[in-house]
Amino acid sequence: MLEGTEVAPGTLETVDIPISRLPTGEWIHMPVVVSHGAKRGPVVWLSGAIHGDELNGVEIVRRVVLTLDPTLQAGTVLAVPMVNVFGVTAGSRYLPDRRDLNRAFPGSRRGSLTGRLAHAFFERVVRRGELGIDFHTGSNGRTNLPQIRCELSSPRARRLAQAFGAPLVLDSTAKPGTLRAEASRNDITVLLFEGGEAGRFDEHAIEVGVVGTRRVLAELRMIPAVPQAEHTPVLTEKSHWIRAARSGFCRVEIGLGDRVKRKQRLAVIGNAAGATERVLRAREEGIVIGLLQTAVVHRGDPVVHMAKLRPRTRPRAPKESSSS
């Protein structure tokens, strides 16, 4: 039961969780699509738009829901396409109180607006699940290679991250106050998906997110088997940003997913007259997992996000199973 609504096995319903009133008096609700399988099984939640301008997750969750058939499903999927409804409707990363929702978990029933939204989502949705997939994009002006971030010290997280089949898996420790960190403190495994950029749909990132989510559900035996990824995800333990050495106009010379060698040219920064230029080069061999999308840069701005490549960090393909 969610918010007083009983969703029968083998059915799918949308439940609206009330969050707060606008100054005009209208209620803002957080919609949760509940797909309650006909058979017993795990509870998995999907979350989009923790940051209100990161829209790929909204579309990923929507498309995943369209593929679900609760009459053939085991367990329950709690799909939340828009957690930060305030930010989505305002076209903002943050809430009206200018706080970052992904630094406010687990939230507080008596706290700020951001804290109250974090509390409502955490208590009503997150705590019910044993696994969550949280969808993000690059921040404004940056784009990310589709990737999974999780703590690979967890065998379960490692197995499901590899089953997801994104091009890359980054071993990443979550910061305090993030959804992933606080869920982990409650023994809830979280896969964080990054792909694309803020403010727009990226069809490639969306497709990777949809297919990967279905692979995870199949790995958990919640839905019928789906094809595994044709590639083996690159597993990496470290990443770093190459930053602008000067202010000016930036021309990026590589693309997302490119493997680059030490000292390879990545970008060139020059002034408006074109008289002087500064070349940015790779410090070591790696794969490009994030890129600046704007032409104007200031000294110290992040330009290229590199993940370090090591032969020992490349995992073997996940084993075949009857569920995937």
C-alpha positions as CSV (number, residue, x, y, z in Angstrom):
1,M,0.0,0.0,0.0
2,L,1.3,3.5,-0.9
3,E,-0.4,6.7,0.3
4,G,-3.5,4.7,1.1
5,T,-3.7,3.1,-2.4
6,E,-3.7,-0.7,-2.6
7,V,-2.1,-1.9,-5.9
8,A,-3.2,-5.5,-6.5
9,P,-0.8,-8.1,-7.8
10,G,-0.6,-8.2,-11.5
11,T,-1.7,-4.5,-11.9
12,L,-0.1,-1.1,-12.5
13,E,-1.2,2.2,-11.1
14,T,0.1,5.7,-10.6
15,V,0.0,7.0,-7.1
16,D,0.5,10.8,-6.4
17,I,2.4,11.6,-3.2
18,P,1.6,15.2,-2.0
19,I,4.7,17.3,-1.3
20,S,3.7,20.9,-0.7
21,R,1.4,23.6,-1.8
22,L,2.4,26.4,-4.2
23,P,1.9,30.0,-3.0
24,T,-1.2,30.0,-5.3
25,G,-2.7,27.1,-3.3
26,E,-2.3,24.2,-5.8
27,W,-0.7,21.0,-4.5
28,I,2.5,19.7,-6.0
29,H,2.6,15.9,-6.2
30,M,5.4,13.5,-6.9
31,P,4.0,10.7,-9.2
32,V,5.0,7.1,-8.5
33,V,4.1,4.4,-11.0
34,V,3.7,1.1,-9.1
35,S,4.0,-2.0,-11.2
36,H,3.1,-4.8,-8.8
37,G,4.0,-8.2,-10.3
38,A,1.7,-11.2,-10.2
39,K,4.5,-13.2,-8.5
40,R,6.6,-12.4,-5.4
41,G,10.0,-10.9,-6.0
42,P,12.3,-8.0,-5.2
43,V,11.2,-4.4,-4.9
44,V,13.2,-2.0,-7.2
45,W,12.8,1.7,-7.5
46,L,13.8,3.9,-10.4
47,S,14.3,7.7,-10.0
48,G,14.6,10.5,-12.5
49,A,15.2,14.2,-12.2
50,I,16.7,14.4,-8.7
51,H,18.1,17.5,-10.3
52,G,15.3,19.2,-12.1
53,D,17.2,20.0,-15.3
54,E,18.5,16.5,-15.8
55,L,15.7,15.2,-18.1
56,N,17.0,12.0,-19.7
57,G,16.0,10.1,-16.5
58,V,12.4,11.3,-17.0
59,E,12.3,9.7,-20.4
60,I,14.2,6.6,-19.4
61,V,11.8,5.8,-16.5
62,R,8.8,6.5,-18.8
63,R,10.0,4.1,-21.5
64,V,10.8,1.4,-19.0
65,V,7.3,1.6,-17.5
66,L,5.8,1.2,-21.0
67,T,7.7,-2.1,-21.3
68,L,6.4,-3.6,-18.0
69,D,3.7,-6.2,-17.9
70,P,2.8,-6.8,-14.3
71,T,0.9,-10.0,-15.2
72,L,4.3,-11.5,-16.2
73,Q,6.4,-9.7,-13.6
74,A,7.8,-10.9,-10.3
75,G,8.2,-8.4,-7.6
76,T,7.5,-4.7,-7.7
77,V,8.9,-1.7,-9.6
78,L,8.4,1.7,-8.1
79,A,9.1,4.2,-10.9
80,V,9.4,7.9,-10.1
81,P,10.1,9.8,-13.4
82,M,10.3,13.2,-11.6
83,V,11.5,13.3,-8.0
84,N,12.3,17.1,-8.1
85,V,9.0,18.1,-9.6
86,F,9.6,21.7,-8.6
87,G,12.9,21.9,-10.5
88,V,11.5,20.2,-13.6
89,T,8.6,22.6,-13.9
90,A,10.9,25.6,-13.3
91,G,13.7,24.3,-15.6
92,S,16.0,24.5,-12.6
93,R,18.6,22.0,-11.1
94,Y,17.5,23.0,-7.6
95,L,14.3,23.6,-5.6
96,P,12.8,27.0,-4.9
97,D,14.8,27.3,-1.7
98,R,18.0,27.0,-3.9
99,R,19.2,23.8,-2.3
100,D,20.5,20.7,-3.9
101,L,18.2,17.7,-3.4
102,N,21.1,15.3,-3.8
103,R,22.8,16.7,-0.8
104,A,19.7,16.6,1.5
105,F,19.1,12.9,2.1
106,P,17.6,11.3,4.1
107,G,15.8,14.6,4.7
108,S,13.6,15.8,7.5
109,R,9.9,16.0,7.9
110,R,10.3,19.4,9.6
111,G,13.2,20.8,7.6
112,S,13.5,23.0,4.5
113,L,11.4,22.4,1.4
114,T,14.3,20.4,-0.1
115,G,14.7,18.4,3.2
116,R,11.0,17.6,3.2
117,L,11.0,16.4,-0.4
118,A,14.0,14.3,0.4
119,H,12.3,12.8,3.4
120,A,9.1,12.1,1.5
121,F,10.9,10.3,-1.3
122,F,13.2,8.4,1.0
123,E,10.6,7.2,3.5
124,R,7.8,6.4,1.0
125,V,9.8,5.0,-1.9
126,V,13.5,4.3,-1.2
127,R,13.1,2.4,2.1
128,R,10.7,0.0,0.4
129,G,13.3,-1.3,-2.1
130,E,16.4,-3.4,-2.0
131,L,17.8,-1.9,-5.2
132,G,17.5,1.5,-6.8
133,I,18.6,2.9,-10.1
134,D,19.1,6.7,-10.1
135,F,19.3,8.5,-13.4
136,H,21.5,11.6,-14.0
137,T,23.1,13.6,-16.7
138,G,26.0,16.0,-16.9
139,S,25.4,19.4,-15.3
140,N,24.7,22.5,-17.4
141,G,27.2,22.8,-20.2
142,R,28.7,19.3,-19.8
143,T,27.8,15.9,-21.3
144,N,28.6,12.5,-20.0
145,L,29.3,9.1,-21.6
146,P,26.6,6.6,-20.5
147,Q,28.1,5.0,-17.4
148,I,27.3,3.4,-14.1
149,R,28.7,4.6,-10.9
150,C,28.6,2.4,-7.8
151,E,30.8,0.9,-5.1
152,L,32.4,-2.1,-6.6
153,S,33.4,-3.4,-3.2
154,S,29.8,-4.7,-3.1
155,P,29.6,-8.0,-5.0
156,R,25.9,-7.4,-5.7
157,A,26.5,-3.9,-7.0
158,R,29.4,-5.2,-9.2
159,R,27.2,-8.0,-10.6
160,L,24.3,-5.7,-11.4
161,A,26.5,-2.9,-12.8
162,Q,28.0,-5.4,-15.3
163,A,24.6,-6.8,-16.1
164,F,23.4,-3.2,-16.9
165,G,25.9,-3.2,-19.8
166,A,26.8,0.5,-20.0
167,P,30.0,1.3,-21.8
168,L,31.8,2.0,-18.6
169,V,31.5,1.3,-14.8
170,L,33.2,3.8,-12.5
171,D,34.0,2.7,-8.9
172,S,32.8,5.7,-6.9
173,T,32.3,6.3,-3.2
174,A,29.1,8.4,-2.7
175,K,29.3,11.7,-0.8
176,P,27.4,12.2,2.4
177,G,23.8,13.5,1.9
178,T,23.5,11.9,-1.5
179,L,20.7,9.5,-2.3
180,R,23.2,6.8,-3.0
181,A,25.1,7.3,0.2
182,E,22.1,7.3,2.5
183,A,20.5,4.4,0.7
184,S,23.7,2.4,1.1
185,R,23.6,3.1,4.9
186,N,20.3,1.3,4.9
187,D,21.6,-1.7,3.0
188,I,19.9,-0.6,-0.3
189,T,22.1,-1.1,-3.4
190,V,22.1,1.8,-5.8
191,L,23.3,2.0,-9.3
192,L,23.8,5.6,-10.4
193,F,23.4,6.1,-14.2
194,E,25.1,9.1,-15.9
195,G,24.5,9.9,-19.5
196,G,24.0,12.9,-21.7
197,E,23.6,16.6,-20.7
198,A,21.2,18.7,-18.8
199,G,18.1,20.4,-20.4
200,R,17.7,18.1,-23.4
201,F,17.0,14.5,-24.4
202,D,20.0,12.5,-25.7
203,E,18.6,9.5,-27.6
204,H,21.7,7.3,-27.3
205,A,21.9,7.8,-23.5
206,I,18.2,7.2,-23.1
207,E,18.4,4.0,-25.1
208,V,21.4,2.8,-23.0
209,G,19.5,3.6,-19.8
210,V,16.3,1.8,-20.9
211,V,18.0,-1.4,-22.2
212,G,20.3,-1.5,-19.2
213,T,17.5,-1.2,-16.7
214,R,15.7,-4.0,-18.3
215,R,18.8,-6.2,-18.2
216,V,19.1,-5.5,-14.5
217,L,15.4,-6.5,-13.9
218,A,16.0,-9.6,-15.9
219,E,19.1,-10.4,-13.9
220,L,16.9,-10.2,-10.8
221,R,14.4,-12.6,-12.5
222,M,11.7,-9.9,-12.3
223,I,11.0,-9.9,-16.0
224,P,11.6,-12.4,-18.9
225,A,15.1,-12.7,-20.2
226,V,16.5,-9.9,-22.4
227,P,19.7,-10.0,-24.6
228,Q,22.9,-9.3,-22.8
229,A,25.2,-6.4,-23.9
230,E,27.4,-7.3,-26.8
231,H,30.4,-5.6,-25.2
232,T,32.1,-6.0,-21.8
233,P,31.9,-2.8,-19.8
234,V,35.2,-1.1,-19.0
235,L,35.8,-1.1,-15.3
236,T,37.7,1.8,-13.9
237,E,38.6,2.9,-10.4
238,K,39.8,6.5,-10.9
239,S,38.8,9.6,-12.9
240,H,40.0,13.2,-13.1
241,W,39.2,16.4,-14.9
242,I,41.6,18.2,-17.3
243,R,41.0,21.9,-16.6
244,A,41.5,25.0,-18.7
245,A,45.0,26.4,-18.3
246,R,43.8,29.8,-19.4
247,S,40.6,31.7,-20.2
248,G,39.5,31.9,-23.8
249,F,37.6,30.0,-26.5
250,C,37.8,26.2,-26.4
251,R,37.9,23.8,-29.3
252,V,37.5,20.2,-28.1
253,E,39.3,17.7,-30.4
254,I,38.1,14.4,-29.0
255,G,34.7,12.7,-28.4
256,L,32.9,10.8,-25.6
257,G,34.2,7.3,-25.3
258,D,37.5,8.0,-27.1
259,R,40.5,6.2,-25.8
260,V,43.4,8.5,-25.7
261,K,47.1,8.1,-25.1
262,R,49.4,10.0,-22.7
263,K,50.2,13.5,-24.0
264,Q,47.5,13.2,-26.8
265,R,45.9,16.5,-27.8
266,L,42.4,16.9,-26.2
267,A,41.5,20.5,-26.8
268,V,42.9,23.9,-27.8
269,I,42.1,27.2,-26.0
270,G,42.8,30.5,-27.8
271,N,41.8,34.2,-27.6
272,A,39.4,35.9,-29.9
273,A,42.1,37.3,-32.2
274,G,43.6,33.8,-32.5
275,A,47.1,35.1,-31.8
276,T,47.9,32.7,-29.0
277,E,46.8,29.2,-28.2
278,R,47.2,26.7,-25.3
279,V,46.9,22.9,-26.0
280,L,45.4,20.7,-23.4
281,R,46.9,17.2,-23.3
282,A,46.1,13.9,-21.6
283,R,48.3,13.2,-18.5
284,E,47.9,9.5,-19.0
285,E,46.2,6.8,-21.0
286,G,42.4,6.9,-20.4
287,I,38.9,7.0,-21.8
288,V,36.9,10.2,-22.2
289,I,33.8,10.0,-20.0
290,G,32.8,13.7,-19.9
291,L,33.1,16.8,-22.0
292,L,32.6,20.5,-21.8
293,Q,29.9,21.7,-24.3
294,T,30.4,25.5,-24.2
295,A,33.0,27.4,-26.2
296,V,33.9,30.1,-23.6
297,V,36.0,28.9,-20.7
298,H,37.7,30.5,-17.7
299,R,41.0,29.4,-16.2
300,G,40.3,26.3,-14.1
301,D,37.1,25.3,-15.8
302,P,36.7,21.5,-16.3
303,V,37.0,20.6,-20.0
304,V,37.6,16.9,-20.3
305,H,36.7,14.2,-17.8
306,M,39.1,11.2,-18.1
307,A,38.8,7.7,-16.6
308,K,42.0,6.0,-16.0
309,L,42.5,2.7,-17.9
310,R,44.4,-0.3,-16.5
311,P,44.4,-3.8,-17.9
312,R,43.5,-5.2,-14.5
313,T,40.3,-3.1,-14.2
314,R,38.7,-4.6,-17.3
315,P,36.2,-7.2,-16.1
316,R,35.3,-10.4,-17.7
317,A,31.8,-10.6,-19.2
318,P,29.1,-11.5,-16.7
319,K,28.2,-15.2,-16.7
320,E,25.2,-16.4,-18.5
321,S,22.1,-17.1,-16.4
322,S,18.6,-18.2,-17.0
323,S,17.4,-14.7,-16.2
324,S,19.3,-12.6,-18.7
